[in-house]
């Protein structure tokens, strides 16, 4: 089973992406701007932080870059 569903519902006027990462196993959705994910330091958010930052590397490279991106990744 896939672990997270990554959605970027919008990119703000300054070009920063708002990212929703839903943990499909427990049903919690983390909603932060990309810069806020980088600042997460709590033990319970380390896994989602690593997932999002790894996927953002691909998004910035143009793999999924589109404001309507909705992609399930695990």
Residue pairs with C-beta under 8 A, 6 or more apart in sequence:
1 24
1 25
1 74
2 24
2 72
2 73
2 74
3 23
3 24
3 25
3 51
3 74
4 21
4 22
4 23
4 24
4 48
4 51
4 72
4 73
4 74
5 21
5 22
5 24
5 70
5 71
5 72
5 73
6 19
6 20
6 21
6 51
6 52
6 55
6 69
6 70
6 71
6 72
6 73
7 19
7 20
7 21
7 22
7 69
7 70
7 71
8 17
8 18
8 19
8 20
8 59
8 67
8 68
8 69
8 70
9 18
9 20
10 17
10 18
10 67
11 17
11 18
11 67
12 18
12 33
16 33
16 34
16 35
17 33
17 34
17 56
17 59
18 31
18 32
18 33
19 31
19 32
19 33
19 34
19 37
19 52
19 56
20 29
20 30
20 31
21 29
21 30
21 48
21 51
21 52
22 28
22 29
22 30
23 29
23 30
23 48
30 37
30 45
30 48
30 52
32 40
34 52
34 56
37 48
37 49
37 52
37 53
37 56
38 49
38 53
40 46
40 48
40 49
51 73
55 73
58 64
59 65
59 69
64 71
